[in-house]
Amino acid sequence: MAPKNTDPARAAESNLGYLLGVTATFHVVALLFVSMRMYARISLVKAFGRDDALMLASTACVLLGGIVTYILAAQHGLGHHTDTLEKADYHEYLKMTFIQAIVSTIGGMSFLKLSIGCSLLRIGTPPLYTRVLWGLIAFVCLYTVISWGEWAAVCTPVAGFWTKDPKAKCLPTKTHKGFALMNTTCNIFTDICFATIPIPIILGLQMKRKTRIYLISILSLGYVAVVAGIVKTVMQNTKRGDPDQSFTNDIQFWGFIQVNLGIIAACAPALKPLVGGVLRLPSTHLSESRSNNYGPGINGQSKSVSRVRVSTHGLGHNHGWERADSDIELDNASFSSQAGITKPGDKKDDPRVG
């Protein structure tokens, strides 16, 4: 079917360069950060974990459901005025926005949040923080399933969303908008939580000030994704149902920026093995107040256990002492050594001898 508006000047207007240029730039930077993170985790520290696997899943969703759908949508009117598009092209454009919402906006963002949650669990948080993190992970799973379910039920049949078949039974626009705002609001809330929770943990660790400032600054990048989410919320309130959405593409555009900023912020802390030398960051030795060694103390109060490795290397040649490494546990009421330093043949004072 011929387009509604055949004005050559209007048909020639295009916003495609801006849309593809900005989104592609953010996505390339995100891919670069993911690649550096995987190199650091696999080749340098050799500690590939479930958080890294979830990050790869998020990146795949954003790549296939985000930038690929953008490229395909560009062939069917993305960046051009809606009233200048042929009906078939407009339907294909709407199909791409549907795929983008399911795969990139919801799936990619969900895997990203789960990756961040698992990353924070790896640092060995105290029990309270651990329970909060698992609660947030469960919350992410819950609103993700709800969002997927709403999109699956947006129209019956589903193809009615992009074909605009008058026989299709679709949810009211206000209902669909409400679920979309719910998903974005939940993403903003979890972004704030995941960016804020690590701060008191890091402040409680014994490390050089420069390292502490670096970690807090990097983790605070999550607040940048919060800003993008807020902008997206505004667009959802003002642009939902926009008759010229193929030209502006505001909702999808800011959703894509938000998830890519989230990926960049989530990968940045894992790059310390790569940039630590350049930034002259000291290695992080948590000799006191290791956050994963919290346990019950006196009268049920929590205690922080410190493990100090004591090596007597070099004493054996000068004073006839045997070398023995000792793990010393320190808390509010005890001082115990798991190993001792003994002279040859002296078994009486050796705590390892029953």
C-alpha positions as CSV (number, residue, x, y, z in Angstrom):
1,M,0.0,0.0,0.0
2,A,1.3,3.5,-0.9
3,P,2.4,5.7,2.0
4,K,0.0,8.4,3.4
5,N,2.4,11.2,2.6
6,T,4.2,11.3,-0.7
7,D,6.0,14.6,-0.2
8,P,9.5,14.0,-1.5
9,A,11.1,16.4,0.9
10,R,9.5,14.7,3.9
11,A,10.3,11.3,2.6
12,A,13.9,12.3,2.2
13,E,14.2,13.4,5.8
14,S,16.1,10.8,7.8
15,N,17.1,10.4,11.5
16,L,18.8,7.1,10.8
17,G,22.4,8.3,10.9
18,Y,21.9,9.7,14.4
19,L,20.1,6.6,15.7
20,L,22.5,4.0,14.3
21,G,25.6,6.1,15.0
22,V,24.9,6.6,18.7
23,T,23.5,3.1,19.5
24,A,26.4,1.4,17.5
25,T,29.0,3.5,19.4
26,F,27.6,2.6,22.8
27,H,27.3,-1.1,21.8
28,V,30.9,-1.2,20.5
29,V,32.2,0.2,23.7
30,A,30.1,-2.3,25.7
31,L,31.5,-5.1,23.6
32,L,35.0,-3.9,24.2
33,F,34.4,-3.8,28.0
34,V,32.9,-7.4,27.9
35,S,35.9,-8.6,25.8
36,M,38.4,-7.1,28.3
37,R,36.5,-8.5,31.2
38,M,36.6,-12.0,29.7
39,Y,40.3,-11.8,29.0
40,A,41.0,-10.7,32.5
41,R,38.8,-13.4,34.1
42,I,39.9,-16.2,31.8
43,S,43.6,-15.5,31.0
44,L,44.8,-13.4,33.9
45,V,43.0,-14.2,37.2
46,K,41.6,-17.5,35.9
47,A,38.4,-17.1,37.8
48,F,35.6,-17.4,35.2
49,G,32.3,-17.6,37.1
50,R,28.5,-17.7,36.7
51,D,28.5,-13.9,36.7
52,D,30.7,-13.9,33.6
53,A,28.4,-16.5,31.9
54,L,25.4,-14.3,32.7
55,M,27.2,-11.3,31.3
56,L,27.9,-13.2,28.0
57,A,24.2,-14.1,27.9
58,S,23.2,-10.4,28.4
59,T,25.6,-9.3,25.7
60,A,24.3,-11.9,23.2
61,C,20.7,-10.7,23.9
62,V,21.7,-7.0,23.3
63,L,23.7,-7.9,20.2
64,L,21.1,-10.1,18.5
65,G,18.0,-8.4,19.9
66,G,19.4,-4.9,19.9
67,I,21.9,-3.8,17.3
68,V,20.9,-6.5,14.8
69,T,17.2,-5.6,15.0
70,Y,18.3,-1.9,14.6
71,I,20.1,-2.8,11.4
72,L,17.1,-4.8,10.1
73,A,14.6,-2.1,11.1
74,A,16.8,0.4,9.1
75,Q,15.8,-1.4,6.0
76,H,12.1,-1.0,6.8
77,G,11.8,2.7,7.7
78,L,13.7,3.2,11.0
79,G,14.7,6.9,11.1
80,H,12.1,7.9,8.5
81,H,8.7,9.5,9.1
82,T,6.0,7.0,9.7
83,D,3.5,8.6,7.3
84,T,6.0,8.2,4.4
85,L,6.4,4.4,4.9
86,E,4.6,1.7,3.0
87,K,2.4,-0.5,5.1
88,A,4.5,-3.6,4.7
89,D,7.6,-1.7,5.8
90,Y,5.9,-0.3,8.8
91,H,4.7,-3.7,9.9
92,E,8.3,-5.1,9.6
93,Y,9.5,-2.1,11.6
94,L,7.0,-2.8,14.4
95,K,8.0,-6.5,14.4
96,M,11.6,-5.5,15.0
97,T,10.6,-3.3,18.0
98,F,8.7,-6.3,19.4
99,I,11.8,-8.6,19.1
100,Q,13.9,-5.8,20.6
101,A,11.6,-5.5,23.6
102,I,11.5,-9.2,24.3
103,V,15.2,-10.1,23.7
104,S,17.2,-6.9,24.4
105,T,15.2,-4.7,26.6
106,I,13.8,-7.4,28.9
107,G,16.2,-10.4,28.4
108,G,19.4,-8.5,28.1
109,M,18.6,-6.3,31.1
110,S,17.6,-9.3,33.2
111,F,20.8,-11.3,32.5
112,L,22.7,-8.1,33.2
113,K,21.1,-7.6,36.7
114,L,21.6,-11.3,37.5
115,S,25.3,-11.0,36.5
116,I,25.7,-8.0,38.8
117,G,24.1,-9.8,41.7
118,C,26.3,-12.8,41.3
119,S,29.4,-10.6,41.0
120,L,28.6,-9.0,44.3
121,L,28.0,-12.4,45.9
122,R,31.6,-13.4,44.9
123,I,33.2,-10.8,47.1
124,G,32.0,-12.6,50.2
125,T,29.4,-10.3,51.7
126,P,28.1,-10.5,55.3
127,P,24.9,-12.6,55.8
128,L,22.6,-9.6,55.8
129,Y,24.0,-8.3,52.5
130,T,23.9,-11.8,51.1
131,R,20.2,-12.2,51.9
132,V,19.5,-8.7,50.4
133,L,21.3,-9.7,47.2
134,W,19.5,-13.0,46.8
135,G,16.2,-11.1,47.4
136,L,17.1,-8.7,44.6
137,I,18.0,-11.6,42.3
138,A,14.6,-13.2,43.0
139,F,12.9,-9.8,42.4
140,V,14.7,-9.5,39.0
141,C,13.5,-12.9,38.0
142,L,9.9,-12.1,39.1
143,Y,9.4,-8.9,37.2
144,T,11.2,-10.3,34.2
145,V,8.8,-13.2,34.0
146,I,5.9,-10.8,34.4
147,S,7.2,-8.5,31.6
148,W,7.7,-11.4,29.2
149,G,4.2,-12.7,30.0
150,E,2.7,-9.3,29.3
151,W,4.4,-9.1,26.0
152,A,3.3,-12.6,25.1
153,A,-0.3,-11.6,25.8
154,V,-0.1,-8.1,24.3
155,C,-2.2,-9.3,21.3
156,T,-4.0,-12.5,20.3
157,P,-2.6,-13.6,18.0
158,V,0.8,-12.0,18.8
159,A,1.3,-10.9,15.2
160,G,-1.5,-8.5,15.7
161,F,0.9,-6.2,17.5
162,W,2.8,-5.4,14.3
163,T,0.2,-6.2,11.6
164,K,-2.5,-4.0,13.3
165,D,-5.1,-6.6,12.3
166,P,-8.4,-5.2,13.4
167,K,-9.5,-8.8,14.3
168,A,-6.6,-9.2,16.8
169,K,-7.5,-8.7,20.4
170,C,-4.9,-6.5,22.0
171,L,-4.4,-5.1,25.5
172,P,-5.4,-1.5,26.0
173,T,-2.7,1.0,25.4
174,K,-2.8,2.2,29.0
175,T,-2.3,-1.3,30.3
176,H,0.6,-2.0,28.0
177,K,2.1,1.3,29.0
178,G,1.7,0.5,32.7
179,F,3.6,-2.8,32.4
180,A,6.3,-1.1,30.4
181,L,6.7,1.6,33.1
182,M,6.7,-1.1,35.8
183,N,9.6,-2.9,34.1
184,T,11.6,0.3,33.7
185,T,10.9,1.4,37.2
186,C,12.0,-2.0,38.6
187,N,15.2,-1.7,36.5
188,I,16.0,1.7,37.9
189,F,15.3,0.5,41.5
190,T,17.7,-2.5,41.1
191,D,20.3,-0.3,39.4
192,I,20.3,1.9,42.5
193,C,20.4,-1.0,44.9
194,F,23.3,-2.8,43.1
195,A,25.3,0.4,42.8
196,T,24.8,1.3,46.5
197,I,25.1,-2.1,48.3
198,P,28.8,-2.5,47.6
199,I,29.8,0.9,49.1
200,P,29.5,0.0,52.8
201,I,31.2,-3.3,52.2
202,I,34.2,-1.7,50.5
203,L,34.4,0.9,53.2
204,G,34.7,-1.9,55.8
205,L,37.6,-3.6,54.0
206,Q,41.2,-2.8,54.8
207,M,42.7,-1.5,51.6
208,K,44.6,1.5,50.3
209,R,42.6,4.7,50.0
210,K,43.4,4.9,46.3
211,T,42.0,1.4,45.7
212,R,38.9,2.1,47.7
213,I,38.2,5.3,45.8
214,Y,38.8,3.5,42.5
215,L,36.3,0.7,43.4
216,I,33.6,3.0,44.7
217,S,34.0,5.3,41.6
218,I,33.7,2.4,39.2
219,L,30.8,0.8,41.0
220,S,29.0,4.2,41.0
221,L,28.9,4.1,37.2
222,G,25.7,2.2,37.7
223,Y,24.1,5.5,38.6
224,V,24.7,6.6,35.0
225,A,22.5,3.8,33.8
226,V,19.9,5.0,36.3
227,V,19.9,8.4,34.6
228,A,19.3,6.7,31.2
229,G,16.5,4.7,32.7
230,I,14.8,7.9,34.1
231,V,15.0,9.5,30.6
232,K,13.5,6.3,29.1
233,T,10.7,6.6,31.7
234,V,9.9,10.1,30.6
235,M,9.9,9.0,26.9
236,Q,7.5,6.1,27.8
237,N,5.1,8.6,29.4
238,T,5.2,11.1,26.6
239,K,6.0,9.1,23.4
240,R,3.9,6.0,23.8
241,G,1.6,5.9,20.8
242,D,3.6,8.6,19.0
243,P,2.3,8.6,15.4
244,D,5.9,9.3,14.1
245,Q,7.7,6.8,16.3
246,S,9.8,5.3,13.4
247,F,11.4,8.7,13.0
248,T,12.2,9.5,16.7
249,N,12.4,5.9,18.1
250,D,12.9,7.5,21.5
251,I,11.7,4.6,23.8
252,Q,13.8,1.9,22.1
253,F,16.7,4.3,21.7
254,W,17.0,5.1,25.4
255,G,16.3,1.5,26.4
256,F,19.3,0.5,24.3
257,I,21.5,3.2,25.8
258,Q,20.4,2.1,29.3
259,V,21.3,-1.6,28.9
260,N,24.7,-0.8,27.2
261,L,25.6,1.6,30.0
262,G,24.7,-1.1,32.5
263,I,27.0,-3.6,30.7
264,I,29.9,-1.0,30.7
265,A,29.4,-0.3,34.4
266,A,29.1,-3.9,35.4
267,C,32.3,-4.9,33.5
268,A,34.5,-2.0,34.7
269,P,35.3,-3.4,38.2
270,A,36.6,-6.6,36.6
271,L,39.2,-4.7,34.6
272,K,41.4,-3.9,37.6
273,P,44.0,-6.7,36.6
274,L,44.3,-4.9,33.2
275,V,44.4,-1.2,34.4
276,G,45.7,-1.6,37.9
277,G,49.3,-1.2,36.7
278,V,48.5,1.8,34.5
279,L,46.7,3.5,37.3
280,R,49.3,2.4,39.9
281,L,46.7,0.8,42.0
282,P,48.1,-1.3,44.9
283,S,47.0,-4.9,45.2
284,T,44.1,-5.5,47.5
285,H,45.1,-7.6,50.5
286,L,42.3,-8.1,52.9
287,S,44.3,-9.2,55.9
288,E,41.9,-7.8,58.4
289,S,38.1,-7.7,58.4
290,R,37.6,-10.2,55.5
291,S,33.9,-9.9,54.8
292,N,33.4,-13.5,54.0
293,N,34.6,-14.7,57.4
294,Y,31.8,-13.3,59.5
295,G,30.4,-15.7,62.0
296,P,28.8,-16.0,65.4
297,G,30.8,-14.4,68.2
298,I,30.4,-14.1,71.9
299,N,26.8,-14.1,73.2
300,G,25.6,-14.5,69.6
301,Q,27.1,-11.3,68.4
302,S,28.8,-11.3,65.0
303,K,32.5,-11.3,64.8
304,S,35.0,-10.6,62.1
305,V,37.7,-13.2,61.8
306,S,41.1,-12.2,60.5
307,R,43.5,-14.8,59.1
308,V,47.2,-13.8,59.1
309,R,49.7,-16.0,57.3
310,V,53.0,-16.0,59.2
311,S,56.0,-17.5,57.5
312,T,59.2,-18.2,59.3
313,H,61.2,-18.8,56.2
314,G,64.9,-18.1,56.8
315,L,65.0,-18.9,60.5
316,G,65.9,-22.5,60.0
317,H,69.4,-21.9,58.9
318,N,70.4,-19.4,61.6
319,H,68.7,-20.7,64.8
320,G,67.9,-24.3,64.2
321,W,64.1,-23.7,64.0
322,E,61.9,-25.8,61.7
323,R,59.8,-23.8,59.2
324,A,56.1,-23.9,59.9
325,D,53.4,-21.7,58.4
326,S,50.8,-20.5,60.9
327,D,47.2,-19.4,60.3
328,I,46.3,-17.2,63.2
329,E,42.7,-16.3,63.9
330,L,41.9,-13.1,65.6
331,D,38.5,-12.1,67.1
332,N,37.3,-10.3,70.1
333,A,38.0,-13.1,72.5
334,S,40.4,-15.6,71.1
335,F,44.0,-16.0,69.8
336,S,44.6,-19.4,68.4
337,S,47.3,-20.8,66.2
338,Q,46.7,-23.7,63.9
339,A,50.4,-24.4,63.6
340,G,53.5,-23.7,65.5
341,I,57.2,-23.0,65.3
342,T,59.2,-25.7,67.0
343,K,62.8,-26.8,67.4
344,P,63.8,-30.1,65.9
345,G,62.8,-33.0,68.2
346,D,60.6,-30.8,70.5
347,K,57.2,-32.4,70.3
348,K,55.8,-31.4,73.7
349,D,55.1,-27.8,72.7
350,D,53.9,-28.6,69.2
351,P,50.1,-27.8,69.1
352,R,49.7,-30.2,66.2
353,V,50.7,-33.1,68.4
354,G,47.8,-34.5,70.5
